[in-house]
Amino acid sequence: MLINLHVKNLALIEETDIDFTSHLNILTGETGAGKSILIGSIQSALGSKIPKDMIRNGCDSALIELVFHTESDVVKQKMDEFDIPFEDGEIIISRRITNNRVINKVNDCSITAARLKELSPFLLDLSGQHENQLLLRPQNHLRILDNYDKTKITPVKDAVAVLYHQYQDTERQLTEENIGEEERIREIEFLKYEIQEIESAALRDGEDEELEELFRKISHSRDILAACSAVYDMTSGSAASAESILGKAIRSLSDVTNYDEGVGGLMEELSTVDGLLNDFNRDLSEYMSSMEFDEETFVNTEERLDLIHRLKAKYGDSIPAVKEYKAKAESRLEALLHFDERMEELKAKRDDLLKKLDSECARLSELRKKAAGPLAESIKQALLDLNFNQVRFEIAFTEAASYRADGRDNVCFMISTNPGMDVRPLQETASGGELSRIMLAIKSVLADEEQVETLIFDEIDAGISGRTAQKVSERLSQIAGKRQVIAITHLPQIAAMADSHYLIEKTSDDHSTISRIYRLSEEESVEELARMLGGAEITSTVLDNAREMKKFAARLTHAVSEP
């Protein structure tokens, strides 16, 4: 669940630090106090795009940090996949925003925004105006149905996806390889030419590097020999060479060794140098002998290099790449030489995959239809509890014209909110206020199936009041018995149900405007409820009403939590 939110220098928020609790967390405040900024900061921390103008005026950067605690195996798998340490179930997400970059970190490890978005659905689920609008897209109805009974549906759905992609790949191969006879013959001849050209070259791995080195030697052999010869003259042969001078020096020391033992040691050292010089002269002489290249060697090396360069230019940037091209060409040639057999093989494979795909799609559809009845009934009951009196809710199936990776079912939620009216597609009938309650009904039904531990509801009270608001508050409390719930509301009926109540308020002076959020004590919560009930003037009667509302909410919460 979400343990802590820390925001600094973001829009109207100078700095705030909020510790959330389990069960039902309610946020209230005047319109414009900064509730939307708070929700936006959570979305931003989880990978959403952050406008640069969100940095507070006069500041160089903004910081958002979220702290989660979770025992979810799915989250652990994701953290392992991203190679991020995950100890004691704690996840710390931070995003620092500057004017020219955004720095994302999870548990102090850098991470991309794309990966943050990939991780976020397993940490929390946010329902707001945008998310409610997703109900207007029937393709999302199928996703909701699949999540309802995912233990049974997901394995079959995964099998369908594998078969579908295999089927698509085989169809693509058939299209690409099914060519006319004249084109086939032309390609066969061309492939034979390419294979023969590479084969006749008899390339050897590393040969090009060896030849390049040899060619450099041959090309500069005169310069190399001239330099080596000059050195040889200095070290050997002539009376002025180092070899002759060392010999004289050794003889001079030899004449006086009988006079002092120390001279003998020096002579031995000089003799060692003389031996090393003799070894050097011998090696130098052998090297100069090896540098004697004839014109034929030069021409052969140059021609061989030219051939290798031409082949690399045509078939690959290295000898292994040229050999790999030859292997692929041979495979393609084999397929073209046995074209009819290859086509029959691919068609048989395609037909077999299609048969399996059709069978798995039928099995998937059957599982979905079995789950659709209980899901529709559960959503209907939840809608009745949310004051949709005499509501009817059904799930309609149609078969898609072609196969997809998720099967062949088109699913549409059908609803009637008025007696005597036939059910119609949800996207054609539901108003904005109804959508938020329908989403709440769906979330409450899926609470046991979804692995996410935190649910956030923004604008959950849009377009409702009175008894309907009370019903919504009870449903939120019911969900909060199983999951952490964070909800923003303007309605006292919902705020009264809070296990933890937070106030967002805005203060201004001549120089700045600041939004801050803090957790209310029991008495402060009563005062906030009184403000929500009575407006600007809070009388003792309004305060008594607020206290009574809290007591009533406590009794309801206790009743909801009982098995």
SVG drawing of the C-alpha trace seen along z (x, -y; Angstrom):
<svg xmlns="http://www.w3.org/2000/svg" viewBox="-42 -42 139 73">
<polyline fill="none" stroke="black" stroke-width="0.4" points="0.0,0.0 1.0,-3.7 2.7,-4.6 4.0,-8.1 3.8,-11.0 6.4,-13.7 6.1,-16.7 8.4,-19.7 8.2,-22.8 5.4,-21.5 2.9,-24.1 1.2,-25.5 2.8,-23.0 6.0,-24.3 6.6,-21.2 4.3,-18.5 4.8,-15.1 1.8,-12.8 1.6,-9.5 -1.3,-7.4 -2.9,-4.6 -4.7,-1.4 -8.4,-1.2 -10.2,-4.5 -8.2,-7.7 -10.4,-10.7 -9.1,-14.1 -11.2,-17.2 -10.8,-20.9 -12.2,-24.0 -12.4,-24.1 -9.0,-25.2 -7.1,-24.2 -4.8,-21.9 -6.5,-18.5 -6.0,-18.0 -2.3,-18.9 -2.0,-16.2 -3.5,-13.5 -1.4,-14.8 1.8,-14.5 1.0,-10.8 0.4,-10.2 3.6,-12.1 5.6,-10.0 4.4,-6.9 5.6,-7.9 3.1,-10.4 4.5,-13.3 5.3,-16.4 5.0,-19.9 8.0,-22.0 5.7,-24.9 4.7,-22.7 7.9,-23.7 7.0,-26.2 7.8,-29.9 11.3,-30.8 12.6,-27.2 15.1,-25.3 13.6,-21.9 10.6,-19.9 10.6,-16.6 8.0,-13.9 8.5,-10.8 6.2,-7.8 6.9,-5.1 5.0,-1.8 5.0,1.4 3.9,4.5 4.2,8.3 3.0,8.7 4.8,11.5 4.0,9.7 5.8,6.6 8.7,8.6 8.9,10.2 8.9,6.8 11.6,5.5 13.8,8.6 13.1,8.0 14.3,4.4 17.3,5.5 16.3,3.2 16.9,4.3 13.7,5.1 14.0,5.7 11.4,5.9 8.7,5.1 9.6,1.4 9.6,-0.6 10.7,-4.2 9.9,-6.0 11.3,-9.5 11.2,-11.9 13.2,-15.1 12.1,-17.6 14.4,-20.4 14.0,-22.8 15.9,-20.5 15.5,-16.9 13.6,-14.5 15.5,-12.1 13.6,-8.9 14.7,-6.5 13.3,-3.4 15.0,-2.3 17.9,-4.6 18.3,-3.0 17.8,-4.9 14.8,-3.9 13.0,-5.1 9.6,-6.7 8.4,-3.8 9.4,-1.3 7.8,-3.4 4.5,-3.2 5.0,0.5 5.4,0.9 2.6,-1.5 -0.5,0.7 0.7,3.3 1.1,0.6 -2.1,-1.4 -5.2,-1.9 -6.4,-5.4 -10.0,-6.2 -10.7,-9.7 -12.5,-11.4 -10.1,-10.0 -10.3,-6.5 -14.1,-6.7 -14.1,-7.7 -12.4,-4.3 -15.7,-2.7 -17.0,-4.3 -14.7,-2.1 -16.1,1.5 -12.5,2.9 -12.0,2.1 -15.1,4.1 -13.4,7.2 -10.4,6.5 -12.6,6.1 -14.3,9.4 -11.0,11.1 -9.7,9.7 -12.8,10.9 -12.0,14.6 -8.3,14.3 -7.2,17.5 -9.1,19.5 -9.1,17.1 -5.5,15.8 -3.8,19.2 -6.1,19.8 -5.8,16.2 -2.0,16.5 -2.3,19.7 -4.5,17.9 -1.9,15.1 0.9,17.6 -1.1,19.4 -2.3,16.2 1.3,14.9 2.5,18.2 -0.4,18.2 0.4,14.6 4.1,15.5 3.1,18.5 0.7,16.4 3.5,13.8 5.9,16.5 3.4,17.8 2.9,14.3 6.6,13.6 7.7,16.9 4.9,17.5 6.4,16.0 5.9,16.7 7.8,19.3 9.9,16.8 10.9,14.9 11.7,18.1 14.1,19.2 15.8,15.8 16.3,15.9 17.6,19.5 20.3,18.5 21.2,15.4 21.6,17.3 23.7,19.9 26.0,17.2 26.3,15.6 27.0,18.9 29.6,19.9 31.3,16.5 31.6,16.8 32.5,20.5 35.3,20.1 36.9,17.5 37.5,20.1 37.5,17.4 39.2,18.1 38.2,16.4 40.8,13.7 42.4,13.8 41.6,10.2 43.3,8.9 46.4,11.0 46.6,9.8 46.1,6.2 49.1,6.5 51.2,8.2 50.2,5.6 51.3,2.8 54.7,4.5 55.2,5.0 54.1,1.4 56.6,-0.1 59.3,2.6 61.9,0.2 61.5,-2.3 61.6,0.5 64.7,2.1 66.5,-1.3 65.8,-2.0 66.8,1.5 70.1,1.3 71.1,-2.0 70.5,-0.5 72.6,2.6 75.5,0.4 75.4,-1.3 75.3,1.9 77.5,4.3 80.2,4.8 82.2,1.5 85.0,0.5 82.8,-2.4 79.8,-0.1 78.5,0.5 79.6,4.1 83.3,3.1 83.3,0.5 81.9,2.9 84.6,5.5 87.3,2.9 85.7,1.9 85.6,5.5 89.3,6.0 90.3,2.9 88.6,4.1 90.1,7.6 93.6,6.2 93.0,4.8 90.8,7.5 93.7,8.9 94.2,5.6 90.6,5.3 87.8,7.9 85.2,5.2 86.4,4.7 85.5,8.3 81.9,7.7 81.7,4.7 83.3,6.7 80.6,9.4 77.8,6.8 79.4,5.4 79.7,8.9 76.0,9.5 75.2,6.3 77.5,7.6 75.6,10.8 72.3,9.0 73.6,6.9 74.8,10.0 71.3,11.5 69.7,8.2 72.0,8.1 71.2,11.7 67.4,11.1 67.7,7.9 69.6,9.7 66.9,12.4 64.1,9.8 65.7,8.0 66.0,11.3 62.3,11.9 61.5,8.5 62.7,9.4 59.5,9.6 59.3,10.3 56.9,8.5 54.7,11.6 54.0,11.7 53.0,8.0 50.6,8.5 49.0,11.7 48.4,10.0 46.9,6.9 44.6,9.0 43.4,11.2 42.6,8.2 40.7,6.6 38.6,9.8 37.8,9.9 36.9,6.2 34.5,6.7 32.8,9.7 32.5,7.8 31.0,4.8 28.4,7.1 27.5,9.6 28.6,8.3 31.0,6.2 33.2,9.1 34.2,12.6 31.8,14.3 29.0,12.1 29.8,13.1 29.7,16.8 26.4,16.2 25.0,14.6 26.1,17.7 24.3,20.0 21.1,18.0 21.4,18.0 21.9,21.8 18.8,22.2 16.8,19.9 18.0,21.8 17.0,25.1 13.5,23.7 13.2,22.5 14.5,25.8 11.8,27.5 9.2,24.7 6.1,26.8 6.9,29.0 7.7,25.8 4.4,24.2 2.5,27.3 4.4,27.5 3.6,23.9 -0.1,24.3 -0.4,27.4 1.3,25.6 -1.0,22.6 -4.2,24.8 -3.1,26.7 -2.4,23.5 -5.8,22.1 -7.6,25.2 -5.8,25.0 -6.4,21.2 -10.1,21.6 -10.4,24.3 -8.6,22.2 -10.7,19.1 -13.8,21.2 -12.6,22.4 -11.7,18.8 -15.1,17.6 -16.8,20.3 -14.9,19.3 -15.8,15.7 -19.4,16.4 -19.4,18.5 -17.8,15.6 -20.1,13.0 -23.2,14.1 -21.8,13.8 -19.9,10.6 -23.0,8.9 -25.1,10.0 -22.4,8.8 -22.1,5.4 -25.9,5.1 -26.1,5.7 -23.3,3.2 -25.2,0.7 -28.4,1.3 -26.4,0.6 -25.2,-2.6 -28.8,-3.8 -29.4,-2.7 -32.9,-1.6 -34.4,1.0 -31.1,1.1 -30.5,3.8 -27.0,4.8 -26.0,7.4 -22.9,8.3 -23.4,8.8 -21.2,11.0 -20.6,10.8 -18.0,12.6 -15.3,10.5 -14.8,10.8 -11.3,12.0 -9.0,13.5 -7.1,11.3 -4.3,12.0 -7.0,11.8 -9.5,14.1 -12.5,13.5 -14.9,12.0 -16.3,8.5 -17.9,7.6 -20.1,4.7 -21.6,3.7 -25.3,3.1 -27.3,1.1 -30.8,-0.3 -31.2,-2.8 -34.9,-3.5 -37.8,-1.1 -39.4,0.0 -36.3,-0.9 -34.4,1.8 -30.7,2.3 -28.4,0.3 -24.6,0.0 -23.1,-1.7 -21.3,-4.2 -24.6,-5.4 -26.6,-5.9 -24.4,-6.7 -23.9,-10.3 -20.7,-11.5 -22.0,-11.2 -23.3,-7.7 -20.0,-6.6 -18.1,-7.4 -20.6,-5.2 -20.5,-2.4 -16.7,-2.5 -17.0,-2.3 -19.3,0.7 -16.9,2.5 -13.9,1.7 -15.8,3.0 -16.6,6.3 -13.0,6.7 -11.4,5.8 -10.9,9.5 -9.5,10.3 -7.2,7.4 -3.7,7.8 -3.2,4.0 -3.3,3.0 -4.2,-0.7 -7.2,-2.2 -7.5,-6.0 -10.8,-7.6 -10.9,-11.2 -14.2,-12.9 -16.1,-9.9 -18.9,-12.2 -19.5,-13.8 -23.2,-14.6 -24.5,-12.9 -25.9,-14.0 -28.2,-12.8 -29.0,-9.1 -26.8,-8.3 -23.8,-9.9 -24.5,-7.9 -24.6,-4.7 -21.3,-5.6 -19.6,-6.2 -20.8,-2.7 -19.4,-1.1 -16.0,-2.8 -15.9,-1.6 -16.7,1.9 -13.8,1.8 -11.5,0.3 -12.1,3.4 -10.0,5.3 -7.8,2.7 -6.3,-0.7 -8.6,-3.4 -7.7,-7.0 -10.6,-9.2 -11.1,-12.9 -14.6,-14.2 -16.7,-17.4 -19.5,-15.5 -19.7,-15.2 -21.5,-11.8 -18.4,-10.3 -15.9,-12.3 -17.6,-11.0 -16.7,-7.4 -12.9,-8.2 -10.6,-6.1 -8.1,-8.8 -9.2,-12.3 -6.9,-14.8 -7.4,-18.5 -6.0,-20.3 -6.0,-24.0 -4.6,-27.0 -3.1,-30.1 -2.0,-33.3 -0.2,-36.5 1.0,-39.4 3.9,-37.4 2.9,-33.8 0.2,-31.1 0.8,-27.8 -1.2,-24.6 -0.6,-22.2 -2.1,-19.0 -2.3,-17.5 -4.1,-14.8 -7.0,-15.9 -7.6,-14.9 -11.0,-13.5 -12.2,-17.0 -10.7,-18.7 -12.4,-16.2 -15.7,-17.1 -15.0,-20.8 -14.2,-20.1 -17.5,-18.1 -19.3,-21.0 -17.7,-23.3 -18.8,-21.0 -22.3,-20.9 -22.8,-24.5 -20.7,-26.6 -19.0,-29.8 -20.9,-30.0 -20.3,-27.0 -22.9,-26.9 -23.1,-24.5 -26.0,-22.9 -23.9,-22.2 -21.1,-20.8 -23.6,-18.5 -24.8,-17.3 -21.3,-16.7 -20.6,-14.6 -23.8,-12.7 -22.7,-12.0 -19.4,-10.6 -21.1,-8.3 -23.5,-7.1 -20.6,-6.5 -18.8,-4.5 -21.8,-2.3 -22.1,-1.7 -18.3,-1.0 -18.6,1.6 -21.6,3.2 -19.9,3.3 -16.8,4.9 -18.7,7.7 -18.7,11.0"/>
</svg>
